[in-house]
Amino acid sequence: MAMTLRLTDEETELLRALAEREHRSMHEVVRLAVLDRAGRAGREAERDEVLDWAEERYAALLDRLSR
């Protein structure tokens, strides 16, 4: 699937500089950034799930500690 990515001139220059620094194409830098962000979103969801479980599991203790 193809897409068009519209960037400002400033964003394009930042991307170009990053690509040059990493010896990658701009396309590859954007693709890797998307994969990195997707991975972080998955880890954030897992973290939120664990925190929700802990909050429910230890609600009484947390309540007592907050007094």
Backbone torsions as a table, in degrees:
resi	resn	phi	psi	omega
1	MET	NA	133.8	179.9
2	ALA	-100.8	153.7	175.6
3	MET	-147.7	162.1	175.9
4	THR	-110.5	130.7	178.5
5	LEU	-109.7	119.0	-179.9
6	ARG	-100.3	121.2	179.4
7	LEU	-122.5	153.3	172.3
8	THR	-71.4	167.4	177.3
9	ASP	-59.2	-41.5	179.8
10	GLU	-63.5	-43.6	178.5
11	GLU	-64.4	-38.9	178.5
12	THR	-63.0	-42.6	179.1
13	GLU	-66.4	-38.7	176.2
14	LEU	-62.4	-43.6	179.1
15	LEU	-64.7	-43.3	-179.7
16	ARG	-61.5	-44.7	-179.7
17	ALA	-64.2	-42.3	178.8
18	LEU	-63.1	-43.9	179.4
19	ALA	-61.7	-42.6	179.1
20	GLU	-64.4	-43.2	-179.9
21	ARG	-61.5	-37.0	-177.6
22	GLU	-91.9	-0.6	-177.1
23	HIS	54.4	47.4	178.5
24	ARG	-130.1	166.6	172.7
25	SER	-79.3	159.0	176.3
26	MET	-61.6	-37.9	177.7
27	HIS	-56.8	-47.1	-178.3
28	GLU	-65.3	-39.1	178.8
29	VAL	-62.2	-44.9	179.5
30	VAL	-65.1	-44.9	-179.4
31	ARG	-59.6	-45.3	179.3
32	LEU	-66.4	-34.9	177.9
33	ALA	-64.3	-40.3	178.1
34	VAL	-64.2	-44.9	178.9
35	LEU	-63.6	-39.9	178.1
36	ASP	-63.4	-45.5	-179.3
37	ARG	-64.7	-38.7	178.0
38	ALA	-64.1	-39.6	178.0
39	GLY	-64.8	-42.5	178.7
40	ARG	-65.0	-38.4	179.6
41	ALA	-62.7	-39.7	177.9
42	GLY	-64.7	-41.9	178.8
43	ARG	-67.9	-36.5	177.8
44	GLU	-64.3	-39.3	178.7
45	ALA	-65.0	-41.9	177.7
46	GLU	-63.5	-42.9	178.5
47	ARG	-60.7	-45.5	179.9
48	ASP	-61.5	-37.6	178.4
49	GLU	-63.7	-44.1	179.0
50	VAL	-65.2	-43.1	179.3
51	LEU	-64.2	-40.1	176.8
52	ASP	-61.7	-43.2	178.6
53	TRP	-61.7	-46.8	-177.8
54	ALA	-64.7	-40.1	179.2
55	GLU	-62.3	-42.5	178.5
56	GLU	-68.4	-45.7	-176.3
57	ARG	-63.8	-39.3	-174.2
58	TYR	-111.2	25.8	-177.2
59	ALA	-56.5	-46.6	-178.4
60	ALA	-63.3	-44.3	179.2
61	LEU	-63.3	-44.3	178.6
62	LEU	-62.2	-38.6	177.4
63	ASP	-62.1	-46.7	-179.9
64	ARG	-64.5	-39.9	-179.8
65	LEU	-67.7	-26.8	-177.5
66	SER	-80.1	-7.1	-179.0
67	ARG	-86.6	NA	NA
